[in-house]
Amino acid sequence: MYRTPAPASAAVGGAGEETTPAERHLPVPVVAAHGLPGAASLVLVLLAALGVGGG
């Protein structure tokens, strides 16, 4: 029922080929565009926690 892991030589891509993580294939503008809303959210939460802009 359970499978054992494949040996390293039988990994996808074949033996002797360099394997790179999938993250290395993402374009830099896409990563930056994803990070900007995350950073903005962090700043907004920090400002809300400090009570800035409260009425």
N, C-alpha and C positions, 0 to 999 in steps of 0.2 A: 504494500500500500504506500509506503514512504519510499522516496527515491533518495539515493545517496548523491552528494554533490559530484559533478563531473570533475575529472582531474584538470589541472591548470592547462595542460597541453591541448585539451579538447575544448577550451573556451571559445566562445564566439569570436570570429575574426581570425582564427587559425594560429598556429604556433609561429613565433618569430615576429609577429606584427605588433607594433606599438598600439596599446589601447589607451584611449583618452576618455575621461569622463564626459558624460553628455553635457554637463554645464559648460564645457569649453567650446561648444558649438553654438552657444547663444550669442547673438549680436550684442555688442556693447550698448547701442541705443535702446534696445529692448530692456536690458537689465536696468539701465538708468531710468527709463520711463516707469519701470515697476518700482524702483526705489523711491522716486519722488513722492508718490502718494503715501508711501509708508512713512517717510520722514515727516511729511506734513501732518499725518495722523498723530505721530509721536509728539510733535510740537503742540498740536491742538489739545491733546490729552494733558500735557504738562501745564499748559496755560489754564485749562479748566480746573485742574487740581490746585493751582495757585490762586484761583478765584479772579483771574484777570478777565475783565469784560462783563462781570456779573452785574445784574441790575438791582 
